[in-house]
Amino acid sequence: MGIINREVFTKMRIEIHVERFCLNRHLYRYIRRKVLACIGEWKARVRKVMVSLTDVMLGCGSIEKRCLVEMELDGLPGGVVCQQIDRDTLCAIDRSMACMGGLLRCTLLASEVSSG
């Protein structure tokens, strides 16, 4: 697995990893835009975002795309993880980011309620 790119935004770092998969600059920019849109107002609380794209061979012989998103958050041990698998690469990315956006919002809102 190789790191295609690593960026640092103030405290936050974005990493995109690929395995058995070709990542061009257009797809990289698409993923980066989706990550930033997913984080939204919570940007200051996110330390690291890691997106992994992998080709996955399913039991029926079809090849699917897996998008795994992991986020490390300030003040929360363990972070948040979401994974989606789809035949289409963009659908796998979109579904992972939508799932992560909901998990991120719920996790951070719950941490604010419990701390204050």
N, C-alpha and C positions, 0 to 999 in steps of 0.2 A: 504494500500500500504506500503510495507516495503522496506527499503534500503538494498540491498544485499551487497554492498561494496562501500567504498569511498576511493579514493586515492588522494594524493596531489603530483603534479609534479611542483616543484618550485612555481610559482604563480597559476598554473592551477589545478583545482580539477575535478575529474571524479566521477560521481554518476550514479549508475545503480539501477533503481527502477523496481519492478515487482508487478503485480496485477493479481490475478487468474491465475498464471503462475508459472511453476517450472523452476528455473534457476540453472543449474549445473556449475561446474568450467570450463568445456570446452567451454560452451556457453559464460560464463563471459570473458574468455580469448579472444574468437573470437570477442566479442563486443569491448573490450579494444584495440585490434589490429586494428580494423576498425576505431575506434575513432582517434587513433594516426596517422593512414594513412590519414584520412580525413583532419586532422588539418595541417599536413605537415609543410611547411615553416612558417605558421602563428601561431605556437605554443606559441610564446612570447606574442601574442595579445589576447589569449584566457584565460579567468579567470576561467570559470566553464563550464563543459559539463554535461548535465543530459540526460540520456537515459531511457525512460520508455517503458516497454514491457507489453502489456495487451492482453488478449483474448477478442475479440469483437464478440458479437452475431449479425449477420446481419438479416435483415427482412426476408430473404428467409430461415432462420434457420441454415445457415452455420456458423461455428466458424472460424474466421480469426484472424491473429496476427497483432496487431498495434504496430509500433515502432515510438515513438515520440522522437525527438532529439532537445534539446534546448541548445544554447550556449550563454554565457555572454562574451562580448568582451570589452577590454580596449578602452575607448574613444568613445564608441557607446552606447547610451541609448537603452534599449529594447532588445538588442540581436537579435539572429536569430533562427527561429523555422522551423522545417521540420517534416512532418508526412507521413508515408506510411503504407498501409494496404495490406496484402497479405495472402494467405492461408498457405504459407510456412514461417516459422520463419526466416530462413536465408535470404530468398528473401526480406522480409520486412526490415530486418536490412541493407542488402546491398543497397536496393533502397533508404532508408532513408539517409544512409551515402553518397551515390553518390549525392543525391539532396543537402544535407548539404554542401558537398565539393564545389559544384558550387555556392551555395548561399554565402558561406563564402568568396570564391575568389572574386566574384562580389562586395560584400559589402565592403570588406577591400580594394580592388583596388579603388572603388569609393571614399572611405573615404580618401585615400592617395591623389587622384587627387584633391579633394575639399579642402584639408588642405594645399597642397603644390603646 
